[in-house]
Amino acid sequence: MGNGLSRVIQKLLMERKLTRMRPDRKLVVKEIAAAKADQKDAKESLNLKKHKWATIQGYYAMFHSARALLFQKGFREKSHYALLAAIRELYANEIERSLLQEFEHGMYLRQEADYGLKFSESGARAVIESAEKLLGRVLAILKIS
């Protein structure tokens, strides 16, 4: 393809798991707002001992944070996996590998809570803490407060 994109990004585009779009700051800001709202809701659910919902909401705070980054680069994902793979490629030098592993773990915990009805207070706390870290990193990258 010779367009400066990694093989992973090229493959995701070819498989239509990732599509191009015009970068849109309004969409970026909207995703950040959604991430902040989900993070707030996750903390409230945790305080109410609603661990399933806290896990799911915490993961979606991460999802929307990552999506803001993707939109900033002019891409849109077609799956949760494609989002993770694209963020790993596009922001490898800006987001620590350990934080991306936490995002992947949050994705797993969300699937377990949502589809397997397996969840715990410790899992919910872990997802919420990871979401807080990822949101902070994303805000720094995007220079949004």
Steps between C-alpha positions, in 0.01 A plus 500: 500500500798732544306754704708498817247288689609194694410153375256462788312818404506402131357157587226650718408737216503221243277284723270800555548475876632854483387775265635840417312816587576868507649593841228687688583685822130512595484119496821483703355732764172305500687174567694660786173621652360147472814358663474743791128425545558124494785535749277698735219246462741211563615654828138554607412139412801379698388700803157338465667156484373449145820330392375372166396846387809663647714261293306566182489876548869511589586313183288735292688794649813338355325424171393862449843631601664275242240589239582869543860419409392303197272780379786747545706294251213475251386142557183328621494146640252225423575289808644526848796289393569723199498803732759342728717383210488842332583689820793264562636583155419869474605600852775249578742780587251699708318240710687257720465133411385424855211744465395339173511163676271644767262611224501148358441355846211743549355379171521142629340591835218684323430197279500271804264733689270559204483154343628261766346675800839471673606812686644612832570808704874462440446470124277806498759698697777391263304608193410836653863568600619406151233719343616793713861450386407461135274804503777707656749384239256567216425850629874573508549368146205698365583806712149514643424579863 
